[in-house]
């Protein structure tokens, strides 16, 4: 990779991070929240790889990223299982409706 490609990687990573953060902040749909969490993880992985390239320690950064990908897969599986359980219990993916029902408000 040349030095002219570094800003592109940083911009792509920042874009992924912004999309993921927006997905988490919007808080309407539980599936979108899980997808936002995955986008955040991919942005961090990309920055770890870039940092390893810049410091000359690509092996270490790749090992960290592989571990991070494995952890993300487990988190995504557990999160999606919880979303499916919430969908079965409350018949909706909308977190606002679920919170309103739990607090005792009208449906």
Secondary structure as the mmCIF struct_conf table of DSSP 4:
data_model
#
loop_
_struct_conf.conf_type_id
_struct_conf.id
_struct_conf.beg_label_comp_id
_struct_conf.beg_label_asym_id
_struct_conf.beg_label_seq_id
_struct_conf.end_label_comp_id
_struct_conf.end_label_asym_id
_struct_conf.end_label_seq_id
HELX_RH_AL_P HELX_RH_AL_P1 UNK A 3 UNK A 26
BEND BEND1 UNK A 28 UNK A 28
STRN STRN1 UNK A 29 UNK A 29
HELX_RH_AL_P HELX_RH_AL_P2 UNK A 30 UNK A 55
TURN_TY1_P TURN_TY1_P1 UNK A 56 UNK A 56
HELX_RH_AL_P HELX_RH_AL_P3 UNK A 58 UNK A 90
BEND BEND2 UNK A 91 UNK A 91
STRN STRN2 UNK A 94 UNK A 94
HELX_RH_AL_P HELX_RH_AL_P4 UNK A 95 UNK A 102
TURN_TY1_P TURN_TY1_P2 UNK A 103 UNK A 104
#
